[in-house]
Amino acid sequence: MLPFALLLTTLLLTMSIAASPVEVRDSPVTLPMARKLNLQGGTINLLQHDQARATALKDRTASGLDRRAGSAPITNEAVSYIVQADYLIVDTGSSNFWVGADTAYVKTSTSYDTGEPVEVDYGSGSFYGTEYTDTVTVTLGNGLTVTDQSIGVAAASTGFTGVDGIIGLGPVDLTEGTLTDEPSTTILTFTDNLYIQGVISEIVVSISFEPTTSEEVTNGELTFGGTDATKSIQSDSNYFSPLTATSPSSYYWGINESITYGTTTILSETAGIVDSGTTLILLASSTYLECSERF
């Protein structure tokens, strides 16, 4: 295990074969979500972990992501029994869906080996393996099923002890370059397939966290297809921020932000990203020093 602390958001899913077609939902689907904090390395290593991840996110875009994903028809298949359960990190800063870090992937009758090698480096961890397609069911809460979901099956991974992989919820373009033999090809995300297959009516994902002093607790929510208004600052409305056009934040779920103290501007409007895979709020060194002097 890598020597750093990591905040994990995990959900239970299954690779399965089903008895009925994919269920179409007219309203958002909310799933419970757990937070798992590993503090073996202390807060110093937590900072190093987040800094390494931030560097990897920035370097990822430097390779040039300029393609846009297309849509592909998806077939509905039927399922019957659960054959595997996995706990995955919910990550808005990446887009690949992969398993096999802690629990070995078990093939089902719906598994298809594409033969495509896949590899992703997260800065704080990495994996490589082979891309498959399979039927995926999230079993917590109301449940969600996607057929022909593209998933990476890890042959080896580092930095993911105690979890089985990642469900990437970032923009689809972040998958470009992860198929090593077809670097210009993008991979439809779990959210994309939920929408294409009609399971959700909007391409919207929302996440809610609650403060906790426990190392592991289920007190969060992951909602596909909309938002949970009860988790908003004001229960009758949501606040929306436009996505930034400033690179490299524009490759992620990036927004423009600023910091003021009274009437003093500490940080003029600049771009950053919303990343559930990073525990801390990261600032430029000069901004951090000015904040620490005033707060």
Buried (B, 14 or more C-beta within 10 A) or exposed (E): EBEBBBBBBBBBBBBBBBEEEBBEBEEBBBBEBBBBBBEEBEEEBBBBBBBBBBEBBBEBBEEEBEEEBEEEEBEBBEBEEBBBBBBBBBBBBBBBBBBBBBBEBEBBEBBEEEEBBBBBBBBBBBBBBBBBBBBBBBBBBBBBBBBBBBBBBBBEBBBBEBBBBBBBBBBBBBBBBBBEEBEEBBBBBBBBBBBBBEBBBEEBBBBBBEEEEEEEEBBBBBBBBBBBEEBBEEEEEBEEEEBBEBEBBBBBBBBBBEBEEEEEEBBEEBBBBBBBBBBEEBBEEEBBEBBEEEE
